[in-house]
Amino acid sequence: MALLETHNLTKIYGNKMIAVNGINLSIEKGWVFGLLGPNGAGKTTLVKLLLGLQKPTAGTAHLFGKRVTPNSADIRSRIGYLPTNPKFPPTMTPITYLDLLGRLFGMSREERMPRLSGLIRAVDLLPAAARAIKSFSTGMTTRLGIAASLMNDPDLLIWDEPTAGLDPAGRKYTLDLLRELGKTKTIIVSSHILTDIDRVCDHVGILHQGKMIFGGSVREMKETIGRNNVDLEIDGSPEQSDELCRRLDSLPEVIGFDGIGTGRGHPIYRVHARTDGGCVPASAGGRSIGWLLSRFRRPGGAR
Amino acid sequence: MAWTALFTTELLALCRSWVLRGWLIALALAEFFMLTRALLAPGHAVPASNVLAMTLDGFLLVWSIVIIVLGAGSVSLESDVISDSILSRPCTRTQFISAKFASRVLVVVSIYLVCSLVAGFAAWRYGANDMTPWTIAVGVGTVGLAVVLLLSLGIMLSVIFNNTVMAVAAMLLLWYVASPVFGFLGADYLSPTSLVANLPRILKDPDQPQLVDCSASQSSLTLTFSKTLDPQTAEQPANYVIEGPDGTRYPAATAVYDKQKLNVVLSGLTLPEGTKLKVTAQNVTDVGGSSLSPAASSANDVIVPAAAVPGTNAPGTQAAKPAAAVPPARSSPLSNKEGAPPRVVSCTATASSVKVTFSTDMIATEVENVQNYIVESPQGRTHQARAATYSNAAHTVLLTGFTFAQDEPVKVTVKGVHSAAGTAIGSRGNSATYAELTTWKYVLGLGLPSLLAFFISVAWFARRDL
C-alpha cells in the first residue's frame, strides 16, 4: 500500500477560488517526491491538506493508511514538516521551542534533550540557541524549521519551499541535506525551481492552477515537458483572442494555458497539453475563426 | 502529554507577557490605594461588604478590559504562528484550545482570588464586618464566574474573528452594552451593571440584627444584640424608647455601644424599683445598614431591681424577657434545663411553602402553631402561614399558604417552641434564610454560557482552515 494516497482532493476557498482541483496522488515509501509548480499553483494548499491544517472541500487524503483530519495528531507524529518561510513563537528560543516539540511528540526528557542539542548543533544554531526567535534572520529561521522537522526522527518529511529566501550557501546546504535524508526517508519537497527538484527528487508531480498536470519520474518529466508545451503567438483582434481562449478551454487535450506576454505586439499564450502540443493549433481550428497564427514554437525550442 | 506541554508553555508565556505584568503592577497599586483610602479614613468603620464589593467591582468594570484583551488576543494574535509551529505537530485542535482556556482561566482566576483574599482580609480586619463566610463565597464566586465568562467569550471571539482588534472591539461592545441584551433575555441580573449594583447585597449578611437580651438597674439599661451594630445609630439615645406600664417614658441621657460585647448601655436613667418596663430599639441598624428585625426589636417585662446590697447579687436583676419572638438566651429559665437548645438547621422554600428543619424532635403542638413563625420575604415583609404540619421522623415542619415573590430570599424565625425534652429554642439558632435560588441562577446564568463559549470555540476552531 502507498504511504500517501489522495483521491479527488479538492480545495475551493469560499466558493471563489479553486486552489486544488481533484488531485489523485500516490507516493510510495522511500520516494523523494517533488511538487513542482509556479507560485499560486496550489503546492502549499496541497501540503496543508495533507497535514490536516486545512479541510478539503471534496476528496480524501490518506497517510500511513489513515484518513487525514484536523485532529490527526497520530499521523502528524510521524511527519516532519518544514513550512515555507516558517514562523515560530517569537519569544521562544530554539531550545524552548524544540523542547516543546519533543514534549508534543511524547519524548521523555532523557530523549529530547540530547536530540535537540544535536539538532541545534547540526543546523549551526548553537551560538543562537538561547536567543529569542524574533531576532532570527530568514536563514536562521529556516534552519530552526529544519531542526524542528527532524525532532521526531519522522518517517515522512514534508518540506514546503525549503530554499525560499536562502542565500546560495544556505540553498546548497539545504539541498545537500535533502539528498542525504532521501537515502533513508520518504520525502515530499515542494518548489517552483525545476533545478532544485531535479537535483534531489526521483519522482515529481507538476501542479498548475490547482491541477496535477504531470506525475511520474523525473526522467519521464524531462521527456514529456518539452514535447507537450507550445507557445502560440496570435495576430488578431482582442475578440478573436477571446474566442481562441474559449476554444482552448474546451479542448480535452489542453490542460491549461497562460498569457505569457507579447511578441512584436501580438499576445503569446503558452499552452500545456496532455500529449504532444503540436496538434493544438489544428484542434483549435484557428483559421475558421479568422485569427492568424503568427508564430508557433515549443518553449526554448525551434519554431 | 501533548495537552500538558501546551498548557505549561502557555502558562509560562502568559507569565512572561507584558500585558500581565503591567496588569499586576496596576492592580497592586489600585488595591493598595483603594483599601487604604476606604479603611483608614477617619470616622466610623466602613462596612466590610462595601470594601470587598469595591475590589470585585473593579474586575467587572475596570480590569475587565485587561481580561478581554487576554481572552480576545489568545488565538488571533498567534494566528500566523500556530499553524507552522504548533498545529502541524502532533496535537489536536481541541487540546490546543482547551490548553489556552485552562491556562488563561487559571492565571486570571488566581489573580482574582488573591485580590479578593487580600481585600476580604483587610475589610474583615479593619472594616465593620457585615459578611458571613457563605455570603463571601457567593459574592466572590459570582464575580469569579463572571470573570470566567468574560475570558471564555473573549477566547471564543478570538477564534471566530481571527483578528485581535475585531475580537476586542466585539467583546467590549458585548460587555459594556450588555444590559439591554440581558434585559431583553429576561436575565437582567446577569448584566455587569446589575451585578455591580447587587454585589453589596449579595455580600452582606442577610440576617437582620436582633435584640436578644435586656437587663436593668435603677440608673441604666443594658441591651444586648445578636450582631455588630452601626455605632452611629446604636449610640443615639433617642433611638431607644423606655416605657413604664402606665405609659411613662424614661429618656436615656447617653448610649454607649460596646463592639466587643455587642451591647448598648443606656445611662442617666432614674427608673422606679420593681417597675415592669418595655424597651424598644428603633432606627438601629447593623454595620451593613440592615434595621432590627421587627420580631425582635423590643423587650417586654424588664423589671427594675431593688438597689443591690453590697456583696450580694441583687434579686431580680436578670435580663428582662425580650420580645416574645426571641426568648433571651441568658435569662430564659428554660434555656439550660435539658442540654443544648434546639435550633433551626435549615429551611427551603417554594413559591407557596416553606419547610423548616429542626435539630431535634420538637413538641408537635407548639411547632404546628402557625403563630410561632415569622416568615419574611423579602426582608421586612412578613407573611402568615395558613397551616403547619410536623413530621417528627425528619424533625421538619411544612408551612403552607404563602405567595412569595420570585427570586426573593425567604427568612423564617421560630419562637416559643420547645424540644420534646422541654428545652426552649435558642435565640441564636432560631432562624434560617433560604436564598439558594438566586445563587443557582447566577451559577447557571454565568457558568453555562462559559461552557457554551468553550464548546463553540472548539467546534469553530476545528473547522477553520489554517
Chai-1 contact restraints between the chains, C-beta under 6 A:
chainA,res_idxA,chainB,res_idxB,connection_type,confidence,min_distance_angstrom,max_distance_angstrom,comment,restraint_id
A,L51,B,S88,contact,1.0,0.0,6.0,A-B,restraint_1
A,L53,B,S83,contact,1.0,0.0,6.0,A-B,restraint_2
A,L53,B,L466,contact,1.0,0.0,6.0,A-B,restraint_3
A,Q54,B,D465,contact,1.0,0.0,6.0,A-B,restraint_4
A,P70,B,R93,contact,1.0,0.0,6.0,A-B,restraint_5
A,P70,B,A462,contact,1.0,0.0,6.0,A-B,restraint_6
A,N71,B,T92,contact,1.0,0.0,6.0,A-B,restraint_7
A,A73,B,P90,contact,1.0,0.0,6.0,A-B,restraint_8
A,A73,B,C91,contact,1.0,0.0,6.0,A-B,restraint_9
A,A73,B,T92,contact,1.0,0.0,6.0,A-B,restraint_10
A,R76,B,P90,contact,1.0,0.0,6.0,A-B,restraint_11
A,S77,B,P90,contact,1.0,0.0,6.0,A-B,restraint_12
A,Y81,B,S88,contact,1.0,0.0,6.0,A-B,restraint_13
A,P83,B,D84,contact,1.0,0.0,6.0,A-B,restraint_14
A,P86,B,D84,contact,1.0,0.0,6.0,A-B,restraint_15
A,K87,B,D80,contact,1.0,0.0,6.0,A-B,restraint_16
A,K87,B,V81,contact,1.0,0.0,6.0,A-B,restraint_17
A,K87,B,D84,contact,1.0,0.0,6.0,A-B,restraint_18
A,F88,B,S85,contact,1.0,0.0,6.0,A-B,restraint_19
A,P89,B,V81,contact,1.0,0.0,6.0,A-B,restraint_20
A,P89,B,S85,contact,1.0,0.0,6.0,A-B,restraint_21
A,L100,B,A5,contact,1.0,0.0,6.0,A-B,restraint_22
A,L100,B,T9,contact,1.0,0.0,6.0,A-B,restraint_23
A,L101,B,R89,contact,1.0,0.0,6.0,A-B,restraint_24
A,R103,B,A5,contact,1.0,0.0,6.0,A-B,restraint_25
A,L104,B,A2,contact,1.0,0.0,6.0,A-B,restraint_26
A,L104,B,A5,contact,1.0,0.0,6.0,A-B,restraint_27
A,L104,B,R89,contact,1.0,0.0,6.0,A-B,restraint_28
A,L104,B,P90,contact,1.0,0.0,6.0,A-B,restraint_29
A,L104,B,C91,contact,1.0,0.0,6.0,A-B,restraint_30
A,F105,B,P90,contact,1.0,0.0,6.0,A-B,restraint_31
A,G106,B,M1,contact,1.0,0.0,6.0,A-B,restraint_32
